[in-house]
Amino acid sequence: MLKRSLLIAWVLSLTACQSTQDDLTVHSQNSLPELHIEPTPLPELSKETVASEFPIAPMQVEDVWQRIRQQISFAPSSHPRVLTRVNWYLQHPNYMDTISQRADPLLYYIVTEIEKRGLPIELALMPLIETDFDMQAYSHKHASGLWQLTPLIAKHYGIEINPWYDGRQDLIDSTNAALDFLTYLHKRFDGNWYHAIAAYNTGEGRVLRAIENNRKAGKSTDFFALKLPRQTRHYVPKLIAATQLLKQQLMPFPAIANQPAISVVSLPAATILDRDPNWSMLAKLNTGYARFPALLGGPNRLIMPIDKTEEWAAYAQNLPTMPSNQWQTYTVRRGDSLSVIAANYELSVSQLKSFNQLRSDTIRIGQRLVLPVLADQHYTYTVKSGDSLWRIAKQFNVSVNKLKQWNELSNSTLQIGKQLTIFLAAP
């Protein structure tokens, strides 16, 4: 307790001259005070130096947070922007409780993928900085998911985005794309991770211009010396602050078991789960599917709690493969084509061919095709005075997160007259 009190006093003494707003929210970078102080160089610690502090190998510890802690290589910083954020964390001691609850099923997977690539373990804390580990987060710039990928970056790295599935909100797809992007940026910025992380937030062009402008002016090109958008100036310090909290154990990070929490199982190309409540929890781990339980348009896999794998194997043997109450039949008429039918039902031609096991685009009049019942069960709702996302969600028996996902809403604010698309489950 004495050690922690002294550490907190040290941080507070360094930030005493700064004004921190009481109502500062987790992501309100714009409310942090701007400081013009000469930056301190931030060398990285060698992995050998870090490893010598811990007698137990990272994989052998019981807590994923401690597994991360043992591998932190970014040097601590006393820059005011970093200390301001450290101070904020210390004033919100319950924040990490929420973070650990959300990260519990995800963090082991993320850490393992980062280690496989030999990337800095600090990158495992970026979803904390980006979204508080919220897989369905949206930003006003149309970035989405755990890693806040924009549509352009997501598609560049092979992520599928269609009316049924958004891979930016899938743990596996988004993590792969984010780490690919960060690896590219690290190389683009000659091995400088602070520049790479800043570029992840604001775009490589802005960071390159800021570096070049400082170079021409004979100024330092250290991250803290660059003239960047306000959000980005606080983005990297937030990550450094989080690593310092963990490394120096300034506040508790509720333990997350250092063992696999999820498994990945195979899935037929077109699947609609039944209404069995035993599988409703899968929606929380498979948020990429926009119209759960219709698992359409995405990869041929499903993420689930590891203790449900055997139960799923038995259930999957009886998944519907022929028309049932969850499917409907469509009879091909004169003038129809696969592209016309697919467009009418908000499907892709490849999905339509997959549902019906078609090997070509040729169809004939009178032929019967299988379509998901949910394909045309949507409703347009016009926002009225007094409405809120919570009230609308309750009225239609859907979740607030799904309302946001379907309509790409970055916050809960609604305007009277705005039209919302709501997808209703088949009765």
N, C-alpha and C positions, 0 to 999 in steps of 0.2 A: 504493500500500500504506500509506504514511504517513497519507494522508487517511482511509482506512478505519479504521486503528488509532485515530486521534484521535476519530473519530465513535463507535466502539465504547466507547472509554474514557469519552467524555462520557455516553453512555447508562448505562454501568455505574455511573458516579459518582452519577447521579441515582437509581439503583435500589438502591444499596448497602444501604439500610436495610430492604429488603424480603426476605422469605424465599420463594424459588422452589423448588418441589419438583423433584428430579432426574427423577422419573418422570412429570412432567406430560405428558399426552397432548395431541394437537392440539385436541380439543374439550372438554377438562375445565375448563370455566369455573368450576366449583364449587371447584376446588382453588386458584384464584388468591386471594391475600390481599385482604381488604376493607379499604379505606383511607378515612378520613374527613378529606379535605383540601379546602379551599375551591377550587372549580373555576376554571379559567382560561377567560375568554371565547374562543370559537373562531369568529372571522369567516371567511367564505369568501373566497378570493382571486378577483379578477375574471379572466375568461377572457382579457382583453386583457393583464393582467399576466403570466399563465402563458405565453401565446403568444409574448410578446416575448423569452422566454429561449431559444427554439429557432428556429434559422434554417430548418429543414426542416419542412414541413407534416406533421401526424401520418400522413396517408394515404401519404406518400412514404417513411417510414422502413421499414427492412427487418424490424423485430421488433415484434410486437403489444404486448409488454410496454412497449416504448418509445413506441409509439403511445398507450398508456394514460398513461404517465408524463408525456408532454407536455401532457396535458389535465387533470391533477389540479388541482382547484380548492379542495378542503377544506384549510384552514390546518393546519399541523403543530401538535401539542399536546405539552406537557410534563406533562400530568396523569399521576400515578403509575400509573393503570390502563393507560394507553396504553404507558408506558415499561416496565411489567412485561411486556407482550406483546411489545414490541420486543426486550427482553432474551431472552425465550423463543426467538423466531425466530433471534436471533444465536447461541444455544447449540445450534441444530439446523440447521446449514448445509446438510445434504442434503435438507431438507424441500422446498425449491423444485424440486429435481430431480424428485421424484415428482409435485408439482403440475403442472409444465410438461408432463410426459409425459401426464398425464390431460387437461390442458387443450388440448393441441396441436390436436386436430380440432374443438374447440368454441369456443375463445376468439375467433377472428376473427368468427364469426357473432354471438356475444353482443355484442361491442364494436360491430359494425355496427348491430345493432338498437337499442342504447342511443343511438348517435349519431343515428340516424334520428329518434328521439323527442325529441332535445335534452335528454336526462337527464344527470345527472352521471356522468362516466366511472368514478367510484369504484364504482358499482353493479356493474361488471363483475367486481369482486373479491368480491362477495357469495357466489358459489358456492364460493370458496375458504374463506370463513368458515363457510358452512353445511355443506359436505359434502366438502371437499378435492377438488372436481370429480368426485365419484362420482355418476353418474346413477342408480344403483340404491340409494342410501342410504335407510334407514328410521329413523325416530325412535320413541321410546317413546310419543310422542303421536300416532302414526300419520301423521306428515308423511312425505312421500316425494319422492324425486327430487333433481335438481341444486339446485333452489331450495327444497326442503323445504316443499312446499305441503300443507296439510291437505285432506282430502276436501271439507270445507265450502267453503273458499276456491276450490279447484280447480273444483268444480261451478258455483260462482257465476260464475266467469269462463269457463264454457263448455267445460271439459275433460271428455272422455269417460273414465269409469272403469267397466269391465265385466270379466267373467271372462277375456276375451281380450286386453284392452288397458287400460293405465293411462297416460293422457296426462301425468301428473306426471313420468313417467320418460322422456318424449319431449323432446328438446332444443327443438324448435320450439314445441310446445304449452305446455310449462312456462315457457319464456322469455317468451312472449307474455303468459301469465297473470300471472307474477311482475311484469313491468314495468307491466302494467295496474294491478295491486294497489298497487305502489309509487307510481305516478302519482296514484292516488286518495288514498293516505295523505299524500303531499306536500301536496295541496290541503287535505285534512282538517286538517292541522296547520299551516296558514297559511304554507306555504313553508319550514318548518324540517325539513331533511333528517335531522338527528339524531333528532328526535322520530319522524319517519316510519319510519326504519329500526328504531328501538326498537319501534315498534308492529308492524312486520312480524314481529318476533321474538316478542312477547308478547301482541299484541292491542291494538287501538286503545283499548278501554275502560280498560285498566290505565294506559296512558300518559295518557289524558285525566284520569283520577282523580288521578294523581300530580301533574299540572300544576295542577289545581284546588286540591288540598290545599296545595301550596306557595304558590299565589297567596293563598289565604285566610290562611295563616300569615305572609304578608309576606316569603316567601323567594323566592330566585331560581328561575325556571322553566327555567334552563339544564339540558341533559340530565344533566350530572354532578351536579347538585343534587337530582335527582328520586329518590324512594324507589321503586325498581322491583325485580322479582325478581332474584335474584343473577345468573342466567344473562344477563339483559338488561343488567344494569349492566356486564357485561364484553363484551357482544356488539358494541356500537358501538365501544368502544375497540379491539377486535380488528381491525375494519375500518380505523380510523384508523391503527393500527400498521402494517398491511399497506401502506397507501398511503404512509406515511412511509418504509418500507423501500425501496419502489420509487422514490419521488420523490428521496430523498436518496442512493440507490444504496448503502445500507448492506450489502447482500448481493446476490450474483448471482441473477438470474432467468434461467434457461436460455432462450435465444432460441426464439421461435415465429414462423415466417414470417408476415409481414404480407400474406397473400394467402389467397383462399378455399381451404379444405381439404376442404370437403364440397359436394355438390350434392344437389338434391332432384328426384327423378324421380316420374313418375306411376305409379300402381299400380291395377290392377283392384280392385273393391270386395271381392272374396274371392279370396285368393291363398295357396297353400301352395307354398313353394319346394321344389325337389328337394334331394337330399343332396349336391349338388356342393360340395366343400370350398372352391371359389373364392368362394362366397357366405357362408361361415360367418362371415367378418369383419363382415358386416352386422349380426349380433346385437349387437355392441358399440356400434354407432351407433343402433340401433333398439330400445333396451331397454324401450320402452313396450309392445312385444308380449310378453305374458307367456309364450306358448307357441311361440316361434320354433322352426321356420320357418313356423308357421301365422300369416300376416299378416291376421288377422281382427279385426273390431270396431273398427279404428282409422281414421285418415284415409286418403284415397286417394293416398298418397304414401309414398316411402321415402327415407331419408337414406343416402348412400353416399360413399366417397372420390371426390373429383372426377376422379381418373384412371381410375375404373372406369365412368364414365357411358356411353361409347360401347359398351363391352363389354356393359353391362346392356341397352342398347337392342336389341342383337341377341338376347340371351337372352330378353328379355321378349316377343318375338314368338311364342315357343313355350311360354309359360306355360300350364299345363293349364286349360282352360275347361270340359272335360267330365269325367265320372267317370273316375278312374284308380286306381292303387293307393293314392293319397293321399286318395281320396274313397270314400264308401260310399253306397248307395241305401237309401232307406226307403220302404216301401209303406204308404200311408195306410190305417188300419183304422177300423172303426166307433167312433165316440166321439172320434176324434182332432180336434184343431184345431191351428192354427199355434202358439197359445200353449202348449198341452199338449206338443207335440213340441219346441218351443224350450226349455221348462223342463227336459224330460227330458235334453236334450243340452247344457245350460248355454249356450244361445244366446239372442239376442233375436229377437223376431218379425221385426224389420227385417233382421237378418242372414240369417235363414232365407229371407225373401222375396228378398233380394239374391242369395243363392246360386242360387236357382231362377228368378230373373227373373219373379217373381210380381207382378202389378199390383194384386191385391186379396187379402183374407184368406180367400177362398173356396177350399176344397180338396174333393176328392171321394174316396170310397172306391176303393182300387185305384190311385190316382195315385202315381207314383214321385217322390220328392224326393231331392235331393242333399244329403249331409251330409259335413262333414270327418271323416276317420277319427280324427283326434286328439280329437274332441269327447268321446269316452267312454273314452279311454285314461288313466285316472287311478288312483292307488293310494294307499291310506291306510297310512302307516307309523307304528308306535308306537315311540317312543324307548326304547332299552334301556340298561342300565348299560354304560358304556364307549363309548357312541356319541358322535360329534361330527358337526357339519355336513359336515366334510371327508370323513369315512368314509362317511356316508350318500350324499353326492354321488358319491363314487367308486363305490359299490356299484351305483347306478342310472344311472351314466354321465350325470350332469347337473352343472351348475355350482353352486357354493355360492351365488352371487348369485341364481340362479333359485330355489333353495330358500327363500332369504330373501324374494324377491318373492312367490312363491306363498303363503307363510304369514305375510307381513307381520311378519317378524322384524327387530327393531331392532338385535340383536347376535347373537353366535354362541353364547350360552349356551342350553343345552337342559335340560329337566327330564325325568327318567325318567317314562314314561307319557304324555308329550305326543304327540299325534297330528299328523303332518305329511302334507300333501297333496302328492303327486308326480305330475307329468304326464309320461307316457312317450310317446316318439315311436313312430309306427307302424313295424313291422318292414319 
